Amino acid sequence: MRHFGHIAPEVRQRLFHREPCAFTADSPPHLLAAALGATLYSPATRPRLADDILKQAGRGVVSMVLCLEDSIDDAEVTAAEENLVRQFADLAGRGVEPPLLFIRVRAAEQIPDLVRRLGSDVRLLSGFVLPKFTEERGVPFLEALAASDLPGGRRLFAMPVLESPELLHLESRAETLAGIARTVDKYRDRVLALRLGVTDFCSAYGLRRPPDMTAYDVQIVASVIADVVNVLGRADGTGFTVTGPVWEYFRVQERMFKPQLRRSPFLEGRADELRQALIEHDMDGLLREIELDRANGLLGKTCIHPSHVLPVHALSVVSHEEFSDAEDILRPERGGGGVLRSSYTNKMNEVKPHRAWAERTLRRAEVFGVAREDVGFVELLTAGLPG
């Protein structure tokens, strides 16, 4: 699989200076963590889940979470587990590579139970999402995961969700963060990425951000994000990939911007038209939040509607200017440091302070690609729309 792999090769060639790389569920963890992109959540109760998974893969989704937790009623858990076993068998029989698939469980004992019940079809599973993660609650999940290795030595990954009240509340935040840091560091080879549960944070104070505001406009939430990145997202080799919070609004339909915006992905003057369409469809807040995610050290995003996937991926592509700056900073002859004018002659690139940014940018470029000099968000978004 690859990002933008659902569009025609000749279109990709027109869009990308450097195309996104191909990867599989067996690729190195650092590559998979960067490649998660827009991780689409789906209730595990959906009766045609296998069809849904392949449909979304055909539209550019590369990672999905099949949820047994908050998205379903407590009384539905048993039926949802049975449905997952049937749907994985259906997927296995089709002989098609699915996206990276994760199951969000409620309790640690579900992990070995589901691995056993899935049988040989567990090869289609990449790991588990662990809810309301703290040191105390997280260790049993991770111990269960460590005891559930697959044949051939393949490991199942964990994606803990940071969403507990202890993390939100000021008086317990530092201690909770320290405990989480100890736990994920101990199981570092199992933890693919950390996910932020901002909806639960807002719930603790009876808050809900409107569609014209981002998570960063809700100060109590923004402070938690900052502290999580401060402790768990460092660029010194001790940090983890931390993904962006969910966007709750999805008024945009699958055939958004049609017919007026499907004439050609490269027509002149369409940028303003598309941006206005995005604003009118409650997407302006999403776009701003995606950009703020990256500015604050987050990569990827939790998504609960397919219409969010393409904007996340389009804004994750590295611009030609970013790529040029990153390459200049990391040239071997720059190893001693110094300051240089960017090749776009519009900024200062200071080699030592900007090195970590440049390394992170090139990791993103590997999985999301580098746009051509004259290609921007508008072209990337519209080229990926369903036909």
RODO-2510 file (C-alpha; in nm, 4 decimals, decimal comma):
residues 387
     n   res          X          Y          Z
     1     m     0,0000     0,0000     0,0000
     2     r     0,0997     0,3619    -0,0342
     3     h    -0,0552     0,7021     0,0232
     4     f    -0,2337     0,8278    -0,2886
     5     g    -0,1986     0,4772    -0,4287
     6     h    -0,5680     0,4874    -0,5215
     7     i    -0,5114     0,7479    -0,7945
     8     a    -0,3730     0,6738    -1,1398
     9     p     0,0080     0,6527    -1,1721
    10     e     0,0153     0,9223    -1,4403
    11     v    -0,1712     1,1604    -1,2084
    12     r     0,0724     1,0868    -0,9257
    13     q     0,3599     1,1663    -1,1590
    14     r     0,2080     1,5073    -1,2323
    15     l     0,1486     1,5785    -0,8629
    16     f     0,4680     1,4573    -0,6985
    17     h     0,8299     1,5615    -0,7176
    18     r     0,8947     1,2477    -0,5109
    19     e     0,6136     0,9921    -0,4794
    20     p     0,5105     0,8331    -0,1484
    21     c     0,6892     0,5055    -0,0737
    22     a     0,5181     0,1668    -0,0696
    23     f     0,4890    -0,0171     0,2624
    24     t     0,3256    -0,3236     0,4151
    25     a     0,2143    -0,4272     0,7626
    26     d     0,5611    -0,5817     0,8034
    27     s     0,7508    -0,2584     0,7315
    28     p     0,9731    -0,1131     1,0080
    29     p     0,7774     0,0372     1,2994
    30     h     0,9173     0,3885     1,2527
    31     l     0,7889     0,3872     0,8944
    32     l     0,4440     0,2541     0,9921
    33     a     0,4100     0,5104     1,2713
    34     a     0,4734     0,7952     1,0275
    35     a     0,2482     0,6375     0,7627
    36     l    -0,0674     0,5962     0,9762
    37     g    -0,2134     0,9176     0,8337
    38     a    -0,5884     0,9564     0,8799
    39     t    -0,6792     0,6547     1,0936
    40     l    -1,0462     0,5855     1,0259
    41     y    -1,2546     0,4462     1,3120
    42     s    -1,5460     0,2110     1,2502
    43     p    -1,7792     0,0346     1,4961
    44     a    -1,7046    -0,3379     1,5012
    45     t    -2,0779    -0,4075     1,4752
    46     r    -2,1102    -0,3109     1,1075
    47     p    -2,2657    -0,6097     0,9259
    48     r    -2,0655    -0,5555     0,6035
    49     l    -1,7427    -0,4505     0,7695
    50     a    -1,5174    -0,6401     0,5273
    51     d    -1,6804    -0,4585     0,2341
    52     d    -1,6441    -0,1258     0,4157
    53     i    -1,2744    -0,1855     0,4814
    54     l    -1,1933    -0,2637     0,1187
    55     k    -1,4096     0,0222    -0,0051
    56     q    -1,2215     0,2707     0,2106
    57     a    -0,8857     0,1201     0,1116
    58     g    -0,9834     0,1870    -0,2484
    59     r    -1,0352     0,5523    -0,1567
    60     g    -0,6988     0,6094     0,0078
    61     v    -0,7398     0,4867     0,3672
    62     v    -0,4261     0,3081     0,4919
    63     s    -0,5139     0,2553     0,8600
    64     m    -0,8383     0,1684     1,0384
    65     v    -0,9514     0,0996     1,3940
    66     l    -1,2370    -0,1451     1,4475
    67     c    -1,3920    -0,0344     1,7718
    68     l    -1,5275    -0,2503     2,0527
    69     e    -1,5273     0,0347     2,3029
    70     d    -1,7061     0,3729     2,3129
    71     s    -1,8602     0,3524     1,9646
    72     i    -2,0833     0,0568     2,0559
    73     d    -2,3331    -0,0125     2,3327
    74     d    -2,2216    -0,2219     2,6297
    75     a    -2,4793    -0,4856     2,5360
    76     e    -2,3303    -0,5214     2,1851
    77     v    -1,9772    -0,6290     2,2801
    78     t    -2,0255    -1,0055     2,2469
    79     a    -2,2000    -0,9750     1,9113
    80     a    -1,9355    -0,7277     1,7911
    81     e    -1,6547    -0,9711     1,8769
    82     e    -1,8317    -1,2476     1,6868
    83     n    -1,8801    -1,0124     1,3943
    84     l    -1,5079    -0,9297     1,3874
    85     v    -1,4186    -1,2978     1,3625
    86     r    -1,6605    -1,3428     1,0694
    87     q    -1,5435    -1,0281     0,8912
    88     f    -1,1738    -1,1173     0,9222
    89     a    -1,2505    -1,4573     0,7725
    90     d    -1,4317    -1,2820     0,4871
    91     l    -1,1344    -1,0493     0,4300
    92     a    -0,8874    -1,3385     0,4374
    93     g    -1,0848    -1,5223     0,1714
    94     r    -1,0615    -1,2330    -0,0739
    95     g    -0,6835    -1,2403    -0,1041
    96     v    -0,6544    -0,8593    -0,1045
    97     e    -0,4185    -0,6628     0,1194
    98     p    -0,6305    -0,4576     0,3619
    99     p    -0,5219    -0,1351     0,5314
   100     l    -0,3370    -0,1540     0,8617
   101     l    -0,6087    -0,2871     1,0937
   102     f    -0,6282    -0,2350     1,4692
   103     i    -0,8947    -0,3444     1,7180
   104     r    -0,9898    -0,1098     2,0001
   105     v    -1,0619    -0,3273     2,3025
   106     r    -1,2196    -0,2569     2,6399
   107     a    -1,0310    -0,5008     2,8614
   108     a    -0,6877    -0,6663     2,8529
   109     e    -0,8340    -1,0179     2,8456
   110     q    -0,9947    -0,9441     2,5083
   111     i    -0,6509    -0,9366     2,3429
   112     p    -0,5499    -1,3062     2,3819
   113     d    -0,9134    -1,4129     2,3394
   114     l    -0,9497    -1,2356     2,0047
   115     v    -0,6080    -1,3527     1,8834
   116     r    -0,7156    -1,7107     1,9583
   117     r    -1,0576    -1,6746     1,7964
   118     l    -0,9235    -1,5087     1,4832
   119     g    -0,6964    -1,8074     1,4224
   120     s    -0,4866    -1,7833     1,1082
   121     d    -0,6821    -1,4717     1,0013
   122     v    -0,5022    -1,2769     1,2739
   123     r    -0,2290    -1,2223     1,0142
   124     l    -0,4479    -0,9378     0,8829
   125     l    -0,4303    -0,7595     1,2191
   126     s    -0,1602    -0,5021     1,2981
   127     g    -0,2429    -0,4493     1,6636
   128     f    -0,4724    -0,3144     1,9317
   129     v    -0,5820     0,0300     2,0498
   130     l    -0,5728     0,0578     2,4287
   131     p    -0,8294     0,2955     2,5813
   132     k    -0,7959     0,5348     2,8778
   133     f    -0,4290     0,4521     2,9112
   134     t    -0,2398     0,5141     3,2352
   135     e     0,0451     0,3243     3,3978
   136     e    -0,1904     0,1277     3,6215
   137     r    -0,4433     0,0420     3,3495
   138     g    -0,1935     0,0137     3,0664
   139     v     0,0435    -0,2512     3,1997
   140     p    -0,2116    -0,5387     3,1874
   141     f    -0,2952    -0,4483     2,8259
   142     l     0,0700    -0,4440     2,7230
   143     e     0,1483    -0,7677     2,9096
   144     a    -0,1417    -0,9364     2,7310
   145     l    -0,0128    -0,8045     2,3992
   146     a     0,3412    -0,9245     2,4672
   147     a     0,2032    -1,2735     2,5315
   148     s     0,0164    -1,2770     2,2010
   149     d     0,2919    -1,2906     1,9400
   150     l     0,1985    -1,4313     1,6022
   151     p     0,3610    -1,7275     1,4242
   152     g     0,6855    -1,6381     1,2541
   153     g     0,7794    -1,3862     1,5229
   154     r     0,5547    -1,1089     1,3911
   155     r     0,4567    -0,8639     1,6652
   156     l     0,1241    -0,6995     1,7235
   157     f     0,1527    -0,3294     1,8023
   158     a    -0,0198    -0,1163     2,0634
   159     m    -0,1630     0,2308     2,0196
   160     p    -0,2473     0,3641     2,3689
   161     v    -0,5135     0,6355     2,3860
   162     l    -0,4314     0,9183     2,6259
   163     e    -0,7731     1,0311     2,7457
   164     s    -0,8022     0,9682     3,1191
   165     p    -0,9251     1,2298     3,3717
   166     e    -0,5985     1,1817     3,5651
   167     l    -0,4096     1,3150     3,2643
   168     l    -0,6445     1,6088     3,2232
   169     h    -0,6622     1,7236     3,5861
   170     l    -0,3796     1,9573     3,6790
   171     e    -0,3110     1,8098     4,0231
   172     s    -0,2489     1,4593     3,8828
   173     r    -0,1165     1,5367     3,5346
   174     a     0,2577     1,5361     3,6007
   175     e     0,2478     1,2092     3,7953
   176     t     0,0205     1,0459     3,5354
   177     l     0,2428     1,1558     3,2475
   178     a     0,5509     1,0255     3,4243
   179     g     0,3816     0,6890     3,4755
   180     i     0,2725     0,6700     3,1126
   181     a     0,6259     0,7583     3,0024
   182     r     0,7744     0,4783     3,2176
   183     t     0,5266     0,2268     3,0816
   184     v     0,5552     0,3031     2,7107
   185     d     0,9333     0,3230     2,7380
   186     k     0,9447    -0,0250     2,8932
   187     y     0,7324    -0,1599     2,6065
   188     r     0,8821     0,0663     2,3408
   189     d     0,9118    -0,2121     2,0836
   190     r     0,5336    -0,2663     2,1112
   191     v     0,4093     0,0936     2,1029
   192     l     0,3553     0,2143     1,7482
   193     a     0,2002     0,5526     1,8296
   194     l     0,0157     0,7401     2,1030
   195     r    -0,3328     0,8719     2,0319
   196     l    -0,5036     1,1689     2,1986
   197     g    -0,8630     1,1303     2,3200
   198     v    -0,9725     1,4924     2,3181
   199     t    -1,3456     1,4112     2,3220
   200     d    -1,3016     1,2530     2,6654
   201     f    -1,1016     1,5543     2,7835
   202     c    -1,3840     1,7873     2,6815
   203     s    -1,6422     1,5568     2,8384
   204     a    -1,4814     1,5931     3,1817
   205     y    -1,5751     1,9624     3,1794
   206     g    -1,8960     1,9460     2,9785
   207     l    -1,7301     2,1089     2,6760
   208     r    -1,7664     2,0578     2,3025
   209     r    -1,5822     2,2691     2,0490
   210     p    -1,7967     2,4141     1,7662
   211     p    -1,6996     2,3505     1,4019
   212     d    -1,5340     2,6904     1,3627
   213     m    -1,2900     2,6225     1,6483
   214     t    -1,0010     2,3803     1,6848
   215     a    -0,8848     2,1757     1,9824
   216     y    -0,6182     2,4408     2,0305
   217     d    -0,8840     2,7061     2,0921
   218     v    -1,0045     2,5090     2,3964
   219     q    -0,7324     2,6094     2,6381
   220     i    -0,7743     2,3267     2,8863
   221     v    -0,7334     2,0772     2,6003
   222     a    -0,4467     2,2680     2,4402
   223     s    -0,2555     2,2590     2,7690
   224     v    -0,2806     1,8777     2,7845
   225     i    -0,1660     1,8400     2,4232
   226     a     0,1330     2,0630     2,4971
   227     d     0,2301     1,8611     2,8039
   228     v     0,1904     1,5263     2,6237
   229     v     0,4174     1,6413     2,3415
   230     n     0,6603     1,7912     2,5925
   231     v     0,7048     1,4584     2,7740
   232     l     0,6276     1,1959     2,5088
   233     g     0,6952     1,3593     2,1718
   234     r     1,0551     1,4732     2,2013
   235     a     1,2813     1,4656     1,8967
   236     d     1,5866     1,3390     2,0865
   237     g     1,5174     0,9710     2,0231
   238     t     1,3113     0,9182     2,3393
   239     g     0,9807     1,0357     2,1909
   240     f     0,6926     0,8620     2,0168
   241     t     0,4655     0,9512     1,7285
   242     v     0,1671     1,1334     1,8806
   243     t    -0,1406     1,1562     1,6574
   244     g    -0,3898     1,4415     1,6317
   245     p    -0,7339     1,4473     1,7957
   246     v    -1,0585     1,3489     1,6288
   247     w    -1,2646     1,6002     1,4311
   248     e    -1,6321     1,5436     1,5144
   249     y    -1,8141     1,7193     1,2278
   250     f    -1,8885     1,5535     0,8954
   251     r    -2,1574     1,7382     0,7030
   252     v    -1,9529     1,7027     0,3839
   253     q    -2,0710     1,4079     0,1756
   254     e    -1,8570     1,1699    -0,0290
   255     r    -1,9289     1,3605    -0,3502
   256     m    -1,8190     1,6916    -0,2011
   257     f    -1,7389     1,9819    -0,4316
   258     k    -1,9169     1,8199    -0,7297
   259     p    -1,9961     1,8906    -1,0014
   260     q    -1,8394     2,2358    -0,9990
   261     l    -1,4972     2,1179    -0,8799
   262     r    -1,4393     1,8021    -1,0837
   263     r    -1,3643     1,9591    -1,4193
   264     s    -0,9879     1,9127    -1,3814
   265     p    -0,7459     1,8957    -1,0897
   266     f    -0,5264     2,1592    -1,2544
   267     l    -0,7688     2,4285    -1,3716
   268     e    -0,6491     2,7800    -1,2945
   269     g    -0,8343     2,9829    -1,0359
   270     r    -0,9964     2,6901    -0,8537
   271     a    -0,8146     2,7407    -0,5237
   272     d    -1,0443     3,0168    -0,3983
   273     e    -1,3498     2,8260    -0,5186
   274     l    -1,2461     2,5129    -0,3327
   275     r    -1,1536     2,6963    -0,0140
   276     q    -1,4938     2,8643    -0,0133
   277     a    -1,6611     2,5262    -0,0605
   278     l    -1,4632     2,3879     0,2326
   279     i    -1,5691     2,6745     0,4583
   280     e    -1,9329     2,6342     0,3573
   281     h    -1,9177     2,2630     0,4442
   282     d    -1,7757     2,3113     0,7972
   283     m    -1,4285     2,2009     0,6836
   284     d    -1,2379     2,5216     0,7514
   285     g    -1,1983     2,4284     1,1183
   286     l    -1,0698     2,0825     1,0249
   287     l    -0,8077     2,2262     0,7891
   288     r    -0,6859     2,4714     1,0523
   289     e    -0,6706     2,1965     1,3137
   290     i    -0,4665     1,9681     1,0857
   291     e    -0,2141     2,2458     1,0307
   292     l    -0,2025     2,3213     1,4034
   293     d    -0,1529     1,9497     1,4766
   294     r     0,1642     1,9488     1,2706
   295     a     0,2832     2,2829     1,4095
   296     n     0,2479     2,1375     1,7601
   297     g     0,4390     1,8166     1,6892
   298     l     0,1556     1,5753     1,6045
   299     l     0,1465     1,3493     1,2991
   300     g    -0,1610     1,1710     1,1669
   301     k    -0,5159     1,2112     1,2959
   302     t    -0,8050     1,0104     1,4340
   303     c    -1,0993     1,0267     1,1896
   304     i    -1,4593     0,9168     1,2302
   305     h    -1,5802     0,9994     0,8782
   306     p    -1,4349     0,9144     0,5346
   307     s    -1,4628     1,2770     0,4181
   308     h    -1,1836     1,3706     0,6615
   309     v    -0,9258     1,1324     0,5169
   310     l    -0,8260     1,3187     0,2019
   311     p    -0,7806     1,6575     0,3725
   312     v    -0,5546     1,4967     0,6341
   313     h    -0,3454     1,3245     0,3689
   314     a    -0,3315     1,6230     0,1337
   315     l    -0,2043     1,8469     0,4132
   316     s     0,0496     1,5816     0,5178
   317     v     0,2311     1,5892     0,1821
   318     v     0,5622     1,7740     0,2121
   319     s     0,5765     2,0861    -0,0005
   320     h     0,8601     2,1333    -0,2451
   321     e     0,9805     2,4281    -0,0376
   322     e     0,9856     2,2273     0,2887
   323     f     1,1725     1,9469     0,1143
   324     s     1,4315     2,1857    -0,0308
   325     d     1,4935     2,3401     0,3112
   326     a     1,5222     1,9999     0,4813
   327     e     1,7678     1,8672     0,2235
   328     d     1,9820     2,1812     0,2453
   329     i     1,9978     2,1599     0,6247
   330     l     2,0966     1,7913     0,6225
   331     r     2,3691     1,8081     0,3582
   332     p     2,6839     1,6349     0,4937
   333     e     2,8912     1,9479     0,4455
   334     r     2,6570     2,1310     0,6854
   335     g     2,7550     1,9025     0,9741
   336     g     2,9430     2,1802     1,1499
   337     g     2,6393     2,4060     1,1668
   338     g     2,6004     2,7590     1,0409
   339     v     2,3274     2,9668     0,8832
   340     l     2,2214     2,9696     0,5190
   341     r     1,9603     3,1384     0,3092
   342     s     1,6904     2,9016     0,1854
   343     s     1,6851     2,8056    -0,1818
   344     y     1,3491     2,9861    -0,1992
   345     t     1,5336     3,2964    -0,0662
   346     n     1,2559     3,3729     0,1832
   347     k     1,3886     3,2452     0,5176
   348     m     1,6906     3,1606     0,7287
   349     n     1,7847     2,7964     0,7746
   350     e     1,9995     2,7523     1,0847
   351     v     2,1566     2,4085     1,0557
   352     k     2,1826     2,2893     1,4165
   353     p     1,8502     2,4209     1,5568
   354     h     1,6571     2,3121     1,2452
   355     r     1,8151     1,9667     1,2113
   356     a     1,5484     1,7765     1,4077
   357     w     1,2752     1,9517     1,2058
   358     a     1,4515     1,8570     0,8824
   359     e     1,4843     1,4909     0,9847
   360     r     1,1161     1,4763     1,0788
   361     t     1,0213     1,6441     0,7496
   362     l     1,2124     1,3870     0,5443
   363     r     1,0419     1,1015     0,7342
   364     r     0,7078     1,2545     0,6420
   365     a     0,8278     1,3011     0,2837
   366     e     0,9109     0,9320     0,2593
   367     v     0,5562     0,8178     0,3376
   368     f     0,3445     1,1073     0,2056
   369     g     0,5659     1,2216    -0,0811
   370     v     0,6892     1,5613    -0,1941
   371     a     0,4656     1,7802    -0,4093
   372     r     0,5927     1,9363    -0,7275
   373     e     0,6833     2,3020    -0,7027
   374     d     0,3561     2,4229    -0,8579
   375     v     0,1290     2,1720    -0,6769
   376     g    -0,0504     2,2583    -0,3544
   377     f    -0,3239     2,1341    -0,1250
   378     v    -0,6049     2,2035    -0,3734
   379     e    -0,4572     1,9853    -0,6463
   380     l    -0,3722     1,7049    -0,4049
   381     l    -0,7192     1,7050    -0,2525
   382     t    -0,9197     1,7139    -0,5738
   383     a    -0,7036     1,4542    -0,7497
   384     g    -0,7905     1,2096    -0,4735
   385     l    -1,1676     1,2596    -0,4778
   386     p    -1,3814     0,9600    -0,5775
   387     g    -1,4641     0,9561    -0,9475
***
